[in-house]
Amino acid sequence: MPFFEQLARNLERNRLTRRQALWLIGAGCASTLSACATSPVSGDSILVGMSEADEKAVDARVSPHQFSRDLGAVQDPALNRYVSEVGGRLDDSVHRPNMPYSYRALNANYVNAYTFPGGAMGVTRGIMVELDDESELAALLGHELGHVNARHVAQQQGRSMLAQAAVVGLNVAVRDSSWGSVIAMGSQLGASALLSGYSRDDEREADALGQEYMVRGGYPATGMVRLQQLLVDQEKESPGIVQTMFSTHPMSRERRDTAQQMAETRYANTKGRNPQRERFMDNTASLRQIKPTIDDLKHGETAMAKKDYRSAETRFESAVKRTPQD
């Protein structure tokens, strides 16, 4: 009997042979692998789970809700304008200059920065008050630009689709309940891929691109080194405050050391560039004035997450006394 005729009959009876099951899994994976694109960064073929139009549509649909969850943009229009200007110095020289990049400082107190696949970016005031100069802000925005230009979200979706295709094949093939645990693991893999943060390789690539973009924008490469050191220090001193950032942006001293090596070799000629500390201080003065309030709120929110309500109440009361109009 021809293979496909036998396959059809066995599908109806839920009695697939191992050969037929493997064929189905392979066919599902092949259809997923057909969703390939050329990396804007490397020129290599990459597996993606969404088109550029999809990236922009998802961005437009989802980003406003997340920005709202982070209490919206800060009320100081000059500060938002400044963040946008720094981002604008970088996005002219990226690999995907056609994306609708936008930048905003958010009222959230926790330490984080993030981007959506179409280029809508948010930087929390919690991390803004920890930065020391404009080159560090450029490194932060450059890193997020790296994620957009390498199409990391689209690639993450592609990996998830590939895992789901394999799970579908297994679900069809299984007759023995002993396979149930294998299927469950595969199903969880597909779902977790959609919800997880960037991989360490994604982070490394975003670091490299971010450092490249900030150098193109006229900043010293050491800004990325100082940013990485700041985050390593924050993780050590106040792990609860930076937990959200580290869950989506895995950190390590290795990344700091790599940035240092690049600053001393490939970008050694940028050493004498101005990190624009004075300009940064001038433009963030209003925010830094309320840093003690932001710190109280950071620690209060961390205490709340740990159900330490008494400590949280103390911190929140202190914040209200310091800045009742915030």
C-alpha angles and dihedrals in degrees: 000000000000115000097243094046090052090046091054092050093048092048089057090050094040088235105125121169119229090254091053092046091052090048091053092049091048092048091051092049091047092054090051093047089055087073091083130147138178115261109244088213106044103016089232124131112264133186111240133181098203139037124237088259088053091051091054093044094050089047093051092047101043108029098070090057093051092046088051091051087054089056096259131268119328115267093240105094091190091059092050090047090052093051089049091050092053091048090048091057088061107037095063090071102040127113093252106040091160095072118106097247118188132173135202141167110232131212093233113121100209120095111261149111125194145167138210121227094261093054105264104145135191129195116191121227085232090072096033092065091053095056120096105199145004095264089063090052089048089052090051093050091040090056091053090047086054091060092052095045094047088048092230096164092051090049091048089054090049091054090049092051090051091052092047091051090056091047091052090053092050093048090055093046101048120104100148118075089219087076091060095093091051091053091047091054091050093048091051090050092057094047096044091050089063094050103036127098127249119302121247090253089053089052093050091051092046090050092052093047092044091053090047093050095047091050090051087051091058102261130127113259089230088078088077091050092053092046091052091047090050091054093046089052092047091052090052098044103036110013095168093057094055097035094108093051093048092049090062099027109041108213132206141162086243090070092050091049091049091052089049092051092050091048090053096045122020094025099031091122090065093064095102096049120119112256087204096233095158093051090049092049092049094050096044097041095110091052096046090052089069097041092116088056092049090048091052091050092047092054092042092054091047090051090050091053088054090047090243091141097168093057090044092052091050092051094046092048089051091051092051092050092049097047112009092171095056 
